[in-house]
Amino acid sequence: MGHDHERVDSQDDDAALLAIEKQFNVLIAELAAVQLATSETLGRPEPRIHNMDADSLGEKYAREARAEAILADLHPIEQAIMQTPACTIGGLGVKARHAAHVLSEYWEAPVEGINWDARVIRLLVEAICMFAGTPLNRGFAIRGGRFPTNEDKC
């Protein structure tokens, strides 16, 4: 075989995917902050809207609007992650973390408590992250849940 087809396994091969990951991380961290602010209010009974003062109602709508804006900004980044091929284990780690974000409900229960299909995906994602040396969750909330702290890093 000629040397023309040899691949050098370097982070440069996945430069585009790693750049997209930086944008993904920023938006996910912002979304987590909004979710955290929202969840802090979920623990206490929320008065009915007609009983809320204007400031509380304004804050609630502002959080919802911010979350919607973040999700809108996140959509094309997620599309780019899915469409960009991974050429290195680092790039594959980006794709695995994205899959974990999309399927975050698979981490809401112990692995023994989830169905077979979810278990397969969860264990595959965790194995990829472990092999890639990529933190599964980089410390932020995902889709209303959080990875358990013992699984923050694979």
NORKA-V43845 format. One record per pair of residues at least 6 apart in sequence whose C-alpha atoms are under 8 Angstrom apart, sorted by the first residue. I is the first residue (numbers start at 1). J is the second residue. Records with the same first field share a line. If there is no record, write none. Layout:
I->J / J
This chain:
9->87 / 88
10->88
11->88 / 90
13->87 / 88
14->86 / 87 / 88 / 90 / 91
16->84
17->81 / 84 / 85 / 86 / 91 / 94
18->90 / 91 / 94
20->77 / 80 / 81
21->81 / 94
23->77
24->74 / 77 / 78
27->70 / 73 / 74
28->74 / 140 / 141 / 142
29->140 / 141
30->70
31->67 / 70 / 71 / 141
32->140 / 141 / 142
34->63 / 66 / 67
35->67 / 141 / 144
36->141
38->60 / 63
49->57
78->98
81->94 / 95 / 98
82->95
85->91
86->92 / 95
89->131 / 132
90->132 / 134
92->128 / 132
93->128 / 129 / 132 / 134
96->125 / 126 / 128 / 129
97->125 / 129 / 136 / 137
99->125
100->106 / 122 / 125 / 136
101->142 / 143
102->143
104->142 / 143 / 145 / 146 / 147
105->143 / 145
106->114 / 118 / 119 / 122
107->122 / 146 / 147 / 148
108->145 / 146 / 147 / 148
111->119 / 122
112->119
126->136 / 154
127->154
129->135 / 136 / 153 / 154
130->153 / 154
133->154
134->153 / 154
135->152 / 153 / 154
136->151 / 152 / 153 / 154
137->147 / 151 / 152 / 153
138->152 / 153
139->152
140->146
141->147
